[in-house]
Amino acid sequence: GAGVSQSPSNKVTEKGKDVELRCDPISGHTALYWYRQSLGQGLEFLIYFQGNSAPDKSGLPSDRFSAERTGGSVSTLTIQRTQQEDSAVYLCASSSRWTSGRSEQYFGPGTRLTVT
Amino acid sequence: GQQLNQSPQSMFIQEGEDVSMNCTSSSIFNTWLWYKQDPGEGPVLLIALYKAGELTSNGRLTAQFGITRKDSFLNISASIPSDVGIYFCAGLLNYGGATNKLIFGTGTLLAVQP
């Protein structure tokens, strides 16, 4: 079946502009996650959505970052007033609802954001 | 952000050799996952571990969940050129409830010489 999809695949923006990154999770997956990967680094957790519960926003680096998940499916990560340090690959993942103590996250291809 | 200690940082081996990499943490995890990432792609799940002491295989890959729940290793036997990539371990910080985030290791770059 279809995996996690993200758009755009690449985004170049000028410092100070706002950007929106989109994630379409695997159909039927109730949990959605955003991570950030800086050049040569591991992945850094940003935010987690689970069904209708309040999202875990503990990883968002500043109030310039926000995310929404509409209708329990598609999610948009918004970065306002972008800075050069925001340049990174933004990865989205989804997983099915936690059952039997198991939850595996599946990742999309990422959006490479470059702030000039 | 928080990251797990993963070693080695990089490995350059000959085709056919076995590979071993590991992750350690000061925190206890309930789940350990191993991912592989190719250039320009998202991480792909290789193996998931859910119980302390669990040993799980996936083809030429074998991974173990440490007894202390603070470490895990991944072995690749008889490496082939397509094993090239960056391997990440990840620990699940909490499960169920309000959070379910993965803490990732720093990655191991594997290069395989044909």
Boltz contact constraints between the chains, C-beta under 6 A:
constraints:
  - contact:
      token1: [A, 42]
      token2: [B, 3]
      max_distance: 6.0
  - contact:
      token1: [A, 42]
      token2: [B, 88]
      max_distance: 6.0
  - contact:
      token1: [A, 42]
      token2: [B, 104]
      max_distance: 6.0
  - contact:
      token1: [A, 42]
      token2: [B, 105]
      max_distance: 6.0
  - contact:
      token1: [A, 42]
      token2: [B, 106]
      max_distance: 6.0
  - contact:
      token1: [A, 42]
      token2: [B, 107]
      max_distance: 6.0
  - contact:
      token1: [A, 43]
      token2: [B, 104]
      max_distance: 6.0
  - contact:
      token1: [A, 44]
      token2: [B, 1]
      max_distance: 6.0
  - contact:
      token1: [A, 45]
      token2: [B, 101]
      max_distance: 6.0
  - contact:
      token1: [A, 48]
      token2: [B, 100]
      max_distance: 6.0
  - contact:
      token1: [A, 48]
      token2: [B, 101]
      max_distance: 6.0
  - contact:
      token1: [A, 56]
      token2: [B, 99]
      max_distance: 6.0
  - contact:
      token1: [A, 91]
      token2: [B, 42]
      max_distance: 6.0
  - contact:
      token1: [A, 98]
      token2: [B, 96]
      max_distance: 6.0
  - contact:
      token1: [A, 102]
      token2: [B, 50]
      max_distance: 6.0
  - contact:
      token1: [A, 104]
      token2: [B, 45]
      max_distance: 6.0
  - contact:
      token1: [A, 104]
      token2: [B, 48]
      max_distance: 6.0
  - contact:
      token1: [A, 107]
      token2: [B, 42]
      max_distance: 6.0
  - contact:
      token1: [A, 107]
      token2: [B, 43]
      max_distance: 6.0
  - contact:
      token1: [A, 108]
      token2: [B, 42]
      max_distance: 6.0
  - contact:
      token1: [A, 109]
      token2: [B, 41]
      max_distance: 6.0
  - contact:
      token1: [A, 109]
      token2: [B, 42]
      max_distance: 6.0
  - contact:
      token1: [A, 110]
      token2: [B, 42]
      max_distance: 6.0
